[in-house]
Amino acid sequence: MSVTNVLLSGIVGSTAYGLARAGSDVDRLGLFAAPTEDLHGLHRPAESHVSTAPDRTLHEAAKWCRLALGGNPTVMELVWLPDALYEVRTPLGDELIGIRASFLSAGRVRDAYLGYATQQFRKLLSRSAGPLPPETRGRTAKHARHLRRLCEQGFELYRTGELTIRVDDPDAYHRFGEQVAADPGAAEPLLRRFETAFAETRSALPDVPDEAPAEAWLRRVRRTFYAAPGA
């Protein structure tokens, strides 16, 4: 996959969380700017490009902003990565990192992170009948780790306005994954505990995101990638 005008890209997923083990995939996430003229034609350019070998997802700048304003946990981590995990950084990418807090709002962060965690829990329960074959057991453990991570990171972001990508105790996550693989229902107490924590905790985030910085940034992107007539 060849995509031009990549503004920001880095290594995400289990490697970034500190949960990767031998054989784990290396996932990459980034955003790019479509040429501004292409946005005004009859056929709009693709808003996302997904590839394997390497595993990489790239979102067009406007789509990334919309997802981030909605609290999407997957796209949000791109602007909170440790410096060493970035593979592409540009001045516009650094500007985006600089305004990352403006994308956040209490309700959207809570709903997005708890919503994704609940999806993981439902996947776990769908596999709860009888002993699991090794491949399914591995997927179940992975979903359990994601559930715990979403709860922990989402609550940190909701409570403090900051997001720590690398988890504190990776081994504890792997133990939790194995426990849930043996008994998928074992994940429910953790999910319910965080539902209560969100409900009872005052958030550091505003009620609604501040869209003005994102709008201004996106307009700078469009100006930067506009080719003047005859250029």
N, C-alpha and C positions, 0 to 999 in steps of 0.2 A: 504494500500500500504506500503510494507516494502522495503525501499531502504537503502543500506549501504553506508558508506563513504560519508556522507553529509558533505560538507566543509563549507557551509554558507547558512543560511536560516532565513527568517524574515517575518514579517507581512507587507503586501503591500496593494495596493488598497485604497478604501475609508477610511479605518481606518487610514492608514498612512497619507493620504492627509488631514485628519481632516474633511472629508465630511460624515462620517458614522452617521446614525441615528438609532433609535430603529428598530430592524429587519434586519439591513444591514448584509450581509455576511462578514465573516472575511477571507480574502484571504492571502495565504502564497506562497512565491516564494523562491526557493533555487537552489543550484547546488551541484552535487555529482561527484565523480570520479569512473568511471568504473575500475574494476581490469585490470591492464595493459595487462596481458596475454589474457584477453577476447577480446581485440581489434585486435588480430592477428589470430583469428580462422576463420572458414568458415562462421559462422553467427555472425555478429557484435551485440553487446548488444543494447537495446533500448536507444535512445538518450534523451528521455523525458518520464517522468511519471506524469500523471495527475490523481488526485483523487478528490472525493467530500466527504463531511462529514468526515474530514475537507476538505475545498477547498484548494488544494495544487498542485503546479506545480514545478517539479524538472527537471532541464536540466543537461545533462552530461557536464563536464567542457569544453570540446572542443566546443560543440555546443553553450554553453553560451558565450564563447569568440567570436565565429563567429557572433552571433547575436549582441553582444555589439559593435564589430568593425563596424557593419553596422548601428549603431546608434539606435537600437531598443529601444523605450522608456520603454517598459515593463520590459525588463531584466536590463536596465541601472539603474533603481531605486534601485535595490538590493544593490548596492555598495555605495549608498548615503543615506541610512536610518539613522534616529537618533538611537543612541546606544540602547535605551530602546526597540526598535522594533525588534532587532535581537533575535532569539530563539536558533540558533546554530551558534557558532563562533569557528573556529579552527585557528591555526597559518597560514595555507595556505589560509583560508578565509580572514584573516587580511592582508596577503600579497596582495591579490587581491584588497581589498579596497585601499591599499596603492598605487597601480598602475592604479587606475581608470581613471585618466586624460589621460593616454596614449591611451585609446580606442577611444578618441573623435577626430572628425574632423568636420570642418565647414559644408561642403556640405552634409555629411551623416546625421548630426544632423538636419540640416534644412529640408532635404528631408524626413527624417523619421518622425519627429514631425509634419510637415505640411501635410505630406501624411496621417498620421493617423487621423489628425484633419479633413482633407477633406473627409475621409471615414465616419467619424461621421456625417459630414454635409449632405452627400448623404443619409445616413440612415434617417436623420431628414426629408429631402425633400420627401423621399418615403412615409412618413406618413402624408403629408400635406393636403390631400384631406378630407375635412369635419371634424366635431367634432371627437375627439379621445375618445375611451372608457377608463375607468380609468387605466387599466393595460397598455395599449399602451401609455397613457399619462405619466405614471411613467417611462417607458423605454425611452421615448422621452426626458424627463427631465434629465435622467441619461446620455444619449448620449450628451446632450447639456453641461452638467457639464464636461464631459470628453473632449469635444471639447475645451472649454475654458481653462481647465487645461493644455492640450497638447500645446496650443498656448502660454500660460503664462510660463510654465516650459521650453518648448523648446526654447523660445526666451531668457530666462534668461541664459540657458546653452550655447546657441550660442553666446550671447553677452559677458558673463563674464567667462565662463568656469566652473561655479559652478551650482549645481542643488539643489534647496530647495524643499524637498518633501512635507512638510506641507504647505498648501495654507494660505495666509494672512487673508482672510476674507471668511470663509466658508459660512456664510449667504448670501453673495453676489453671490456665485456660485449657491446656491439653488434658489435664486430669479431669476437668469438668466435662470436656468433650467425650472422654472415655466413659465417664459415669453416665452421661445422658445416652450414649450409644447403647449401653446395657439396659437403661430404663429411660426412655424418652420423656416420661412424665416427670422425671427429676428436674427438668428445666423449669417447671411451672413456678415453684417457690421464688426463684430468682426473678422471673418476669413479673410476678405479682408484687414482689418487694420494690422493684423499680417503678411500677405503676403508682404505688403508694408514695414513693419518694418524690416523684414528679408532682403529684397532686398536692403534697404537703410542703413543698419547698418554693420559696420566692425566687424567681429567676432574676439573674443579672441582666437579662436581655430585654429590649423594648418590646412592646406589644406588636408593633409592625416594623418591618425592615425599612431602612432608609434607602429608597431607590435612586435618589439623586446622584450619589457618587457612581453607581453602576451605569446610569444613563450617560453621565458625562464621560466616563471611561469608554463606553461603547462608541460614542460619537467620535472620540479621538481615534479609536481603532478604524472607524469607517473613513475618516479623513486620511489617515496614514495609508490605507490601501485603496485609495481612489486614484485611478489613472486618468489624468486630464486628457481631453480630446487631442489627438495627434501625438500623444506621448508614446 
